[in-house]
Amino acid sequence: MGKETVFFKTEERKALADVVDFLYQLADRLAQNEVTLQQGSDKLKLSIPKHVVLELKVQEEITGSIAKHSLELDIEWTEGDQGAGGVRLG
């Protein structure tokens, strides 16, 4: 297994409407094949290829009587990879 380097990471509580707005902005930038992430003085510019891997994961973690749910979305790519997928929103 290869070495993993984290270039940018954030986790924060937000109103759902703010998350929706962020995802719309992200979608617009993905459509332009370029995403720039910025938080404080940290800035990361990504060039996104035309073919990526979309990974969706829904899970539930139960601790005592509390259930924590998550919906994770990963967009991955490998330099030079050409691919296509089949998941759709229903």
Residue frames as qw, qx, qy, qz and C-alpha x, y, z in Angstrom:
[[0.000, 0.889, 0.458, 0.000, 0.00, 0.00, 0.00],
 [0.430, 0.516, -0.007, 0.741, 1.29, 3.48, -0.89],
 [0.274, -0.255, -0.413, 0.830, 1.97, 6.46, 1.32],
 [0.016, -0.799, -0.541, -0.262, -0.97, 8.84, 1.89],
 [0.283, -0.064, -0.184, 0.939, -0.41, 12.56, 2.36],
 [0.005, 0.804, 0.585, -0.106, -3.23, 14.84, 3.55],
 [0.333, 0.267, 0.141, 0.893, -3.00, 18.26, 1.87],
 [0.288, -0.265, 0.018, -0.920, -6.23, 19.78, 3.19],
 [0.345, -0.358, -0.866, 0.048, -8.76, 18.70, 5.80],
 [0.224, -0.204, 0.230, -0.925, -11.68, 20.40, 7.52],
 [0.312, -0.442, -0.839, -0.062, -14.69, 19.39, 9.58],
 [0.059, 0.000, 0.300, -0.952, -17.19, 21.91, 10.87],
 [0.164, 0.543, 0.785, -0.250, -20.82, 22.14, 11.92],
 [0.071, 0.064, -0.303, -0.948, -22.95, 24.07, 9.39],
 [0.589, 0.347, 0.361, -0.634, -26.59, 24.67, 8.63],
 [0.651, 0.254, 0.692, 0.182, -27.87, 22.30, 5.93],
 [0.426, 0.880, 0.200, -0.061, -28.63, 25.27, 3.66],
 [0.080, -0.862, 0.452, 0.216, -24.97, 26.33, 3.87],
 [0.544, -0.212, 0.781, 0.222, -23.83, 22.79, 3.00],
 [0.605, 0.587, 0.535, 0.050, -26.18, 22.76, 0.00],
 [0.234, 0.958, -0.086, -0.141, -24.78, 26.11, -1.16],
 [0.303, -0.657, 0.648, 0.236, -21.21, 24.82, -0.79],
 [0.620, 0.076, 0.762, 0.171, -22.03, 21.67, -2.77],
 [0.521, 0.796, 0.308, -0.027, -23.58, 23.74, -5.60],
 [0.054, 0.921, -0.348, -0.167, -20.43, 25.88, -5.73],
 [0.478, -0.399, 0.758, 0.195, -18.26, 22.76, -5.70],
 [0.670, 0.402, 0.619, 0.077, -20.31, 21.24, -8.54],
 [0.383, 0.917, 0.029, -0.103, -19.86, 24.41, -10.62],
 [0.108, -0.802, 0.566, 0.159, -16.10, 24.30, -10.13],
 [0.621, -0.106, 0.767, 0.124, -15.92, 20.56, -10.86],
 [0.644, 0.652, 0.399, -0.016, -17.73, 21.24, -14.14],
 [0.272, 0.932, -0.237, -0.028, -14.87, 23.63, -14.97],
 [0.910, 0.144, -0.266, 0.285, -12.30, 20.93, -14.07],
 [0.375, 0.370, -0.407, 0.746, -10.70, 23.14, -11.43],
 [0.577, -0.731, -0.353, -0.092, -11.31, 23.44, -7.69],
 [0.285, 0.453, -0.446, 0.717, -9.55, 25.79, -5.29],
 [0.628, -0.611, -0.480, 0.053, -10.02, 25.14, -1.58],
 [0.225, 0.497, -0.305, 0.780, -9.18, 27.89, 0.88],
 [0.611, -0.702, -0.364, -0.008, -9.36, 28.18, 4.66],
 [0.459, -0.804, 0.107, 0.363, -7.51, 31.01, 6.35],
 [0.058, 0.770, -0.508, -0.382, -4.07, 31.21, 4.74],
 [0.479, -0.089, 0.854, 0.184, -4.26, 27.58, 3.52],
 [0.600, 0.561, -0.080, -0.565, -5.05, 27.31, -0.19],
 [0.481, -0.126, 0.831, 0.251, -5.06, 24.27, -2.48],
 [0.538, 0.503, -0.216, -0.641, -5.72, 24.33, -6.23],
 [0.590, -0.008, 0.805, 0.056, -6.77, 21.08, -7.92],
 [0.404, 0.336, -0.519, -0.674, -7.02, 20.27, -11.62],
 [0.676, 0.075, 0.649, -0.340, -9.79, 17.67, -11.99],
 [0.062, -0.139, 0.822, 0.548, -9.67, 15.27, -14.96],
 [0.543, 0.007, -0.332, -0.771, -12.70, 14.48, -17.10],
 [0.802, -0.173, -0.539, -0.189, -13.03, 10.96, -15.63],
 [0.161, -0.471, 0.638, -0.588, -13.09, 10.38, -11.86],
 [0.415, -0.231, -0.878, 0.052, -14.27, 7.72, -9.43],
 [0.429, -0.466, 0.075, -0.770, -17.31, 8.68, -7.35],
 [0.407, -0.105, -0.869, 0.263, -17.55, 6.83, -4.05],
 [0.481, -0.492, -0.013, -0.726, -20.66, 7.17, -1.87],
 [0.417, -0.066, -0.848, 0.321, -20.95, 5.69, 1.59],
 [0.515, -0.546, -0.035, -0.660, -23.84, 5.85, 4.07],
 [0.533, -0.012, -0.785, 0.316, -23.30, 4.54, 7.55],
 [0.562, -0.702, -0.083, -0.430, -24.65, 4.51, 11.07],
 [0.426, 0.231, -0.700, 0.524, -22.55, 4.38, 14.23],
 [0.620, -0.644, -0.285, -0.345, -24.36, 3.55, 17.46],
 [0.313, 0.253, -0.638, 0.657, -22.81, 4.48, 20.79],
 [0.133, 0.185, 0.702, -0.675, -25.05, 3.57, 23.70],
 [0.335, 0.625, 0.676, -0.198, -28.46, 4.96, 22.77],
 [0.174, 0.792, -0.105, -0.575, -27.16, 7.57, 20.33],
 [0.750, 0.334, 0.477, 0.313, -27.05, 6.89, 16.59],
 [0.040, -0.706, 0.270, 0.654, -24.73, 8.99, 14.42],
 [0.748, 0.505, 0.421, 0.086, -25.39, 8.91, 10.68],
 [0.161, -0.631, 0.374, 0.660, -23.10, 9.96, 7.87],
 [0.740, 0.624, 0.247, 0.039, -23.17, 10.38, 4.12],
 [0.410, -0.594, 0.419, 0.551, -19.67, 10.47, 2.69],
 [0.692, 0.712, 0.116, -0.016, -18.84, 11.48, -0.84],
 [0.508, -0.511, 0.457, 0.521, -15.34, 10.90, -2.26],
 [0.660, 0.743, -0.043, -0.098, -14.18, 12.00, -5.68],
 [0.632, -0.487, 0.503, 0.332, -10.99, 10.18, -6.61],
 [0.712, 0.687, -0.121, -0.085, -8.76, 10.03, -9.63],
 [0.753, -0.317, 0.384, 0.430, -5.52, 8.48, -10.72],
 [0.083, 0.686, -0.391, -0.608, -3.25, 10.26, -13.15],
 [0.184, 0.314, -0.782, -0.506, -3.97, 8.92, -16.65],
 [0.262, 0.215, 0.921, -0.190, -6.99, 6.82, -15.60],
 [0.376, -0.007, -0.406, -0.833, -9.97, 6.60, -17.99],
 [0.008, -0.209, -0.954, 0.216, -13.23, 5.32, -16.49],
 [0.418, -0.287, -0.288, -0.812, -17.00, 5.56, -16.30],
 [0.075, 0.039, 0.860, -0.503, -19.58, 4.66, -13.66],
 [0.249, -0.355, -0.761, -0.482, -23.25, 3.99, -13.16],
 [0.164, -0.488, -0.689, 0.510, -24.66, 5.46, -9.90],
 [0.047, -0.502, -0.348, -0.790, -27.49, 7.99, -10.28],
 [0.170, 0.022, 0.514, -0.840, -29.51, 10.11, -7.88],
 [0.156, -0.376, -0.868, -0.283, -33.02, 8.76, -7.45]]
